[in-house]
Amino acid sequence: MNEILDAILAPDTTSADFAGLTIPESYRAVTVHKDEAEMFAGLESKVKDPRKSLHVDEVPVPELGPGEALVAVMASSVNYNSVWTSIFEPVSTFGFLERYGRLSPLTKRHDLPYHVIGSDLAGVVLRTGPGVNAWGPGDEVVAHCLSVELESSDGHNDTMLDPEQRIWGFETNFGGLAEIALVKSNQLMPKPQHLSWEEAASPGLVNSTAYRQLVSQNGAAMKQGDNVLIWGASGGLGSYATQFALAGGANPICVVSSDQKAEICRKMGAEAIIDRNAEGYKFWKDEHTQDPKEWKRFGKRIRELTGGEDVDIVFEHPGRETFGASVYVTRKGGTIVTCASTSGYNHEYDNRYLWMSLKRIVGSHFANYREAWEANRLIAKGKIHPTLSKTYTLEETGQAAYDVHRNLHQGKVGVLALAPEEGMGVRDEEMRAKHLDAINRFRNV
């Protein structure tokens, strides 16, 4: 690995030099172990500790197949799916790997007693398999996390509809929280030149998810002037939704849980902000009963911030805790678009407010290659910025996942893999200087 790192850090290494590097037999990776899948059985989610389940192991380099690439990972990041994997919830990811392994002799590689996790990376291509023409050794890349087979017609209008669609590093093995990752070549995109490795690695999953959910015709198809309610507006996902709303001429109504998080939204340019803790919203009277009076109070507060208008779009991801309120406050003919359920999967809402007012609920999951490419292009152009707040080492990934699980973080948290320190990998200093304040907006908050 030292030879690979030296080649990446050297200013004059050619593509031929990278192609001539020896690929090591093994590499360090963050893993969960199949024989520990029941270690948190019977415990509540909030007390499950990723620091106990995530390991840094030396694992064999996987065989490189057609249409694939091996990438030297300089940096990665922690997403909520890494937390789910680490606490084996809602199910153990080893079931995903077993099912994928039954698809073909090549996918059998993924069905192992350990799972290398992680759905983001920034790094350098080391090798490509047969049939790869667009990328070669030495290319500096980021990867999005959509893995598809595309042998069914279903996925050819929208690859997210491929029956064999999976999230790399969550439903497949050999993810990005490692020194080397195995990806399909159609996951690769150019690394934004003005960003460091850890900054470039942090937007991938959440930026693409927010783009499809809010901007794409496959999601809410946001337009200028729309009022957009964004839950968790300073978080890993919501911080990108807030930026897309502002950049697209919409009016974000940012829901946060502290004044500190409200201040981050103000720095992004948002003006309409609701601190749900300070204003004491309790959408559930108890475990089984919602409180419609709180929905109404919440709707009244939104109208105070919008000049009397209801929201056109709700950017939903908390799920059970907020969904009833989200359906209620959406304007007639509006859209609730949901991509997750971090507070619970069993949503409850009053359907009268949906059907009588012709509202729509749209499910949105990650993004297809084109949507991910467009989202990354906006990062590369400096229109949307990374929301990296803190960076950990590979050995500290358990703590990083713990912080995300406990909501102790802001924006995104990064993980250095091969990169020996933060701030490396910037190729366009002039462009970086123009956007430095925005790039560092979430740092050390």
N, C-alpha and C positions, 0 to 999 in steps of 0.2 A: 504493500500500500504506500510505502514511502516513495517508491519510484514513481508511482502514479501521481501522488501529491506534488512531488518535485516538478514533474512535467506540467502540471496545471499552473503552478506558481511561476514557472519560468516564462519570461515574456516572449520568447522566440520559438516555442515548441510548435512544430508543424503537424498537420493532419497525419502525414506519414510517420512522424515520431510517435504519435498516439497509437496509430495502428500497429507499430512495432513493439509496444509495451507488452510485457508479460502479464497476463491476467492471473492474479493469485488464486490459490485453491480455496481460500476461505476469506471471510470478512466479518467485521463486527456488526451486529444488528440488534435492535430492540425487539424482543420476542415475548409472547405468552406461550405457556406450555400446556399441552393437551391434558396431561395428567393432573393439572391444577385447576381444571375448569369448574370444579365444585368447591373451590376453596372459600367462596363467599356465600355458599348455600345457606338460606335462612336469614341472611342479614338484609336490612333495609339498604336501598341504593346509596343513601347519603353517608353511610358508614363504611362502604366498600372502598378500599384503599389501593389505588393503582401502584403505589410504591412497593406493595407486597407482591404484585403479580407480574410487573414488567421487569424483564431481565435484559442484560446486555451480554449476548452470547457470541461466540465464534462459530459461524455456520458456513457450510460449503457454498461456493458460487454455483448457481443453477445453470443447467444446460441452456444455451441460447438457441431459440427456435426461429422458424421463418417469420418474418414481419416483426421481429422483436429487436430490442436494443439493451445492452448493458450500459448503465450510466454510473459514473463515479459521483457519489452524492456529496456535495460540499455542505449543503444545509437542507433542513426539512422544517416541518412545523407540526404542532399538535392540533388536531381537530376533535370535534366531539365524538366522531366515530372511533378515534383512538381511545377515548374514555370508555365508550361502550365495550370495545374489545377488551380493555384491561379489567373491567368488572364483570365480564361475561354476561352482559345484559343488552337487550332483552333475551338474547340467546347466545350461546357460545359460538364464536366465529368458526370453530372447527367443523361445524355442520356445513357451512358454506364451502370450506375447502374440500370436504369429502364429496359433496355434490359436483363441484367443479372437476375434481379428479376423475370422476366417472365419465366425463364428456369425451375424452380422447386419450391416447397414450401420451401425448405431449402435455396435456393439462394434469396428468397424474403427478407431475412434478410438484404441484401445489399442495397435494394431500400429504402433509408431514406432521410429525408429533409436535412441531413448533410452528408458530405463525410470526413471520417478520411483518410488522405492522407499519402504517404510515401512508398517507394519501397525498403528500406534497413532496416536491424536491426541486432543487436547483443544482445543476452539476454539469458534467462534461461527458459526452458520449465516448465510450471506450471501444465498443464493438457493435456491429449490426448484423442481423441474420439475413439469410437469403430473401430476396424480394424487397429489400429496403433500399430506396434510391434517393430519398429526399434528405437523409441525414447520414453523417459519417463521423468517424473518430475525430475528436477535437472540437466538435460543435458544442457551444455553450447553450444549455437548454433549461427550460422548466417543463414539468409534466403535469397534465391534468389527469384526473383519476378515473375517467371512463374507460372501462375495458369491455369490448364487444367482439363478437365472432362474425356477425353480419352474414350468416349463411341462410337466414330467413328473410323473406321479402318485407317482413313487418318493420325492420329497422332502417329501411332505405329512404324513407321520407324524414325520419327523425331517429337517429341512432339510439336515443334513449328508450325507444320502443322495441329494440332488439330483444327477443326472448332470452338471449344469453348475456344481457347487459349486467355488468357487475361493477362494483367500486373497488378499484385497485388498492391493495394494502388493507382492505377491510373484508371484502368477499373473495379476494385472491391473496396469494402469498407474495413474498419478495418485495415488500413495500419500501417506502422512502425513508423511514427512520433507521438508517443503516449507512454503511460506507459505500455499498454498491446496491443498485436496484435493478430489477428486471421489469421492463415496460414494453408495451406494444409501440411500434414506431408512430402510430397515429395518436399517441398520447403526447407527443413531443411538440413543443412550441419554442420560439426564440426567447432566450433570457433577456429581459429589459436591461439595456446597456448602462443605464444610470444608477442601477441599484446594486447593493452588495449581495452576496450569496444568500444571506439569511433574509434580507428584505425581499428578494426575488422569489424565495421559496414560500413566503407566508401567504400571498393572496390566493393561490391556485384554486383550491376547493371552494372556499367561501366566496371569492370574487365571482367565479363562474356560476355558482349556485344562485347568488343574488342577481346576476345578470339575467339568467333565464327566468327566474321567479318574477322579477319586476319589469324588465325591459323587453324581453323577447315576446314574440307573438305566441309562443308556447306557454307563456305565463300570463302576467297581467297586462302586457302591452301598454305600459305607462306612457302618457303623453304630457305635453306641456300644460301646466296649470292644474294637474291632478293633485288633490290632497291625499297624501300617502301616510297612513298610520304605521309606524315602524316600532315593533316591540324590540326591546334590548338594543336600542339604536347605537350604543357605543360598543357593543360586543363584537365578536369575531365575524359574525354574519351581518348583523344590523349596521355595523359601521360602513360596510360596502353599500348596503341598500341606501343609507343616508347619502353617501356620495353620489350614487347613481340618480337619486331623486333630485339632488341639487344640480348636478351636471345636466340633467335632462329637462330642467325648467319646471319641475314639480315642486310641491310644497310639503316637505316632510314634517310630520308631527311625531316627534321623537319621544318614546316612552323609555324611561331609565329608572334606576333604583337608588340613585344617590346624587347629591349635588356635584360630586366629583365627576360622575359620568355625564351629568348635564353640561358641565363646563367643556368636556371633550366635544360634545355635539355643537356647542356654540363655536368652538374653534374650527369645526368643519364648515361652519356657515349656517347652521340651522338656527331658527328663531323660535319656533313653536315646540316647546319642551314640557313634558309632564313627568314629574318625579313621583312615581306611583307610591313609593314608601312615605314620602313627606306628606302627600295628600291622602294617604290612608285608604287606598282602594282595596277592598276585600270582596272579590267576586264570588266567593263561596262562603255560605253561612257555616257549613260544616262539611264533612267529607262527601256527603251525598246531595247537598242542597245548594244550588246557586242563588244569588241575590240579585234579581232584576233591578232593584232600586239602585244598586251600584252600577249596573250597566247604564242606567239613565243618567246618573250623576256623571259618569265618565263621558257619555255622549254630550252632555251639556258643557263640560269642560273643553272638549274638542271644539265645539262650535264657538266658544269664547275665543279660541286661538285662531280660528279660520274665518272669522267675520260672519258666522252664522251658518256655515256650510258643513255638511257631513262629509266623511271621507269617501273618496272614490275607490281606494284600494287599501286593504289591510295586508301588511307583510307579516304573515303568521309563521311562528316556529315554536313558541312555548307549548302550544297544544292545550291539554285539558284545562289548565289553570285559567287561560285567557280566551278560549275559543268562543264561549257563549257571548262574552262581551264583544268580541270581534265581529260576530255575525250581526249583533244588535246595532252597533254604531256605523256600519257600512251604509252608504246612501242607497236609495232605490236604484236598482240596476247596477250596483257596484260589485266589486270582486274581492273575495277573501282568497288569497293564494297562500298555500301552506306547504312547507318543505320538511317539517320535522315536528316532533312532539316531546321536547325535552322535559316537560313537566308531567307527561303522561299521554298514552296513546288513545285512551277511550274518551273521545271528545263528546261533549253534550252541549246542545244549543236548542233554542226554541225555533222550531221549523217554520212557525207562522211568520217570523221576521225574514225568513229566507224566501219562501215561495210567494207570499203575498206581495213582496217588494221586488220580486224578480232578480234577486241577487244570485251570484255564482260562487261556488267553492271550486277552486282549481288546485289540483295536486301538482306539485313541482318537485322534481328530483334531479339534483346536480345539473348537467348541461351536456348537450351534444358537442361534437368537436368544433363545429362552426361557432357556436355560442361561446365556448371556452376560448377559442382563438380571438374572437372579438373582444372579450373581456380582458384578455392578456394584452391585446393591441392598445386598449385604452390605458393600461398600466404603462406600457412602453412609450406611449405618447405623453405621459405626464398628466393625463386628464383625470385619472383615478390613482390613488396613492395607497401604498401598503399601510397597514395599521399595526405594525409590529410594536409591541410594548416592552418585551423582555426576551432574552435569549438564554437558553440552557445548553449544557454539553450533552452529548449522547448519553453519558452515564447518569445525567440528571433528568432523563425523560420521565421517570416515574413521578418525580416532584412536579414537573411541568404538567403532566396529566392530572395529578392531584389538584393543582391550582385551578385548572380548567373545570374539573369536576365540582369543586367547591365555589366556583364563580369568583375566585380571588384575583382574576386577571382582567386586563382591559384589552380590547382588540384581539390580536393574535400573539401567541408565544412561539418563538422560533427555537430550533434545535440545530446546533452545529454538529455536522458529521465529520467530514474530512477537513473542513476549514479550521485552521488552528486558532483563529481569532475572528472577532467581528470586524466588519468594515471592508473586507476583502472582495475582489471581483468587480469593482466599479471600472467600467471602460469609457464612460462618457462623463467626465468631471464637469464640463461646462453645463450640460443639461441638468446634472444633479444639483449644481449650485442654484439653479433657478427654482428648484422645488424642495430645497433642503428642509425648510420649516414644515412643509406638509408631510414630508417623509418621516420626520421626527416627531410628529404631532402626538403620538401615543407613547413615546419613549418615557420610561421611568415615571409613569403616572401612578 
